[in-house]
Amino acid sequence: MIEELLTAFSSILPSWSAQSLPPEALPLPYLCSILGAFVLGRYTGNLGNLTMALNFCALFLGAMLSTWLFKGLELPMDRAVHQPLLVALIGMLVSAFAMIWWLGKENVHT
């Protein structure tokens, strides 16, 4: 059921290039974003119930934005799954550092 939902969601997204993630590879960035949101919650401030959702959205949007920005990048690896996943993880790393900087424990006033 979740795989069908993710495949339906990926068909709604515009296909930016041949290097965008294929629908069968989308569950991995979703899973990495969820797990990363849990880990990132330790390093960002507490916003109540929004902390997890905000961290997940930032990580996932970072992954999709980096996939779009680096669509012409050619690396010596599998261009079907490995290269888009590497680019997505780089985007998630950048967005995680941005979230730590923006919502650091000392910056949040609740």
Wavefront OBJ file of the C-alpha trace (Angstrom):
o trace
v 0.000 0.000 0.000
v 2.785 2.457 0.879
v 4.679 1.573 -2.298
v 1.566 2.287 -4.383
v 1.117 5.619 -2.605
v 4.748 6.592 -3.231
v 4.519 5.548 -6.873
v 1.349 7.626 -7.301
v 3.061 10.592 -5.612
v 6.118 10.254 -7.854
v 3.947 10.256 -10.973
v 2.510 13.631 -9.905
v 5.981 15.169 -9.599
v 7.410 16.515 -12.833
v 10.171 14.469 -14.352
v 13.100 16.881 -14.412
v 15.520 14.708 -16.314
v 16.592 11.165 -16.957
v 18.617 11.370 -13.738
v 15.670 12.015 -11.467
v 14.861 9.137 -9.185
v 12.812 6.361 -10.737
v 9.574 5.545 -8.881
v 10.964 2.272 -7.525
v 13.883 4.138 -5.904
v 11.743 6.783 -4.146
v 11.053 4.807 -0.945
v 14.740 5.015 0.020
v 14.888 8.859 0.189
v 11.576 8.847 2.066
v 12.942 6.344 4.578
v 16.242 8.225 4.885
v 14.347 11.478 5.431
v 12.229 9.941 8.187
v 15.213 8.395 9.943
v 17.213 11.586 9.440
v 14.385 13.613 10.984
v 14.625 11.499 14.142
v 18.387 12.027 14.349
v 18.117 15.708 13.457
v 15.609 16.178 16.274
v 18.432 15.700 18.776
v 20.354 18.660 17.358
v 17.547 21.106 16.651
v 15.382 22.894 19.144
v 12.081 21.557 20.375
v 9.086 22.978 18.511
v 6.626 20.517 19.965
v 4.796 18.363 17.453
v 6.202 20.333 14.515
v 9.820 19.345 15.093
v 9.645 15.971 13.362
v 7.486 17.206 10.481
v 9.634 20.281 9.869
v 12.843 18.246 9.898
v 11.367 15.652 7.530
v 10.148 18.315 5.092
v 13.513 20.058 5.103
v 15.402 16.825 4.453
v 13.067 15.654 1.713
v 12.973 19.034 -0.010
v 16.768 19.173 0.169
v 16.954 15.784 -1.528
v 14.563 16.747 -4.310
v 16.141 20.183 -4.821
v 19.639 18.735 -5.121
v 18.360 16.138 -7.603
v 16.956 18.962 -9.690
v 20.047 21.202 -9.382
v 22.548 18.479 -10.289
v 20.556 16.964 -13.146
v 23.448 17.300 -15.612
v 26.110 15.852 -13.311
v 27.920 12.800 -14.683
v 29.598 10.544 -12.125
v 31.313 7.216 -12.878
v 28.606 5.070 -11.271
v 25.206 3.597 -11.998
v 23.122 6.452 -13.390
v 19.807 4.743 -12.757
v 19.812 4.454 -8.968
v 23.199 5.078 -7.320
v 23.975 8.524 -8.719
v 20.533 10.058 -7.965
v 20.615 8.595 -4.458
v 24.090 10.008 -3.816
v 22.963 13.426 -5.013
v 19.818 13.182 -2.843
v 21.895 12.315 0.223
v 24.169 15.300 -0.422
v 21.095 17.531 -0.553
v 19.795 16.048 2.686
v 23.147 16.697 4.339
v 23.109 20.349 3.272
v 19.532 20.803 4.463
v 20.360 19.106 7.787
v 23.171 21.581 8.423
v 20.810 24.426 7.486
v 18.228 23.152 9.972
v 20.854 22.843 12.709
v 21.974 26.403 12.029
v 18.435 27.793 11.809
v 16.773 25.789 14.592
v 19.708 25.130 16.862
v 18.886 24.407 20.482
v 19.871 27.907 21.582
v 17.960 29.670 18.769
v 14.467 28.314 19.483
v 12.300 30.166 21.943
v 9.119 28.285 22.785
l 1 2 3 4 5 6 7 8 9 10 11 12 13 14 15 16 17 18 19 20 21 22 23 24 25 26 27 28 29 30 31 32 33 34 35 36 37 38 39 40 41 42 43 44 45 46 47 48 49 50 51 52 53 54 55 56 57 58 59 60 61 62 63 64 65 66 67 68 69 70 71 72 73 74 75 76 77 78 79 80 81 82 83 84 85 86 87 88 89 90 91 92 93 94 95 96 97 98 99 100 101 102 103 104 105 106 107 108 109 110
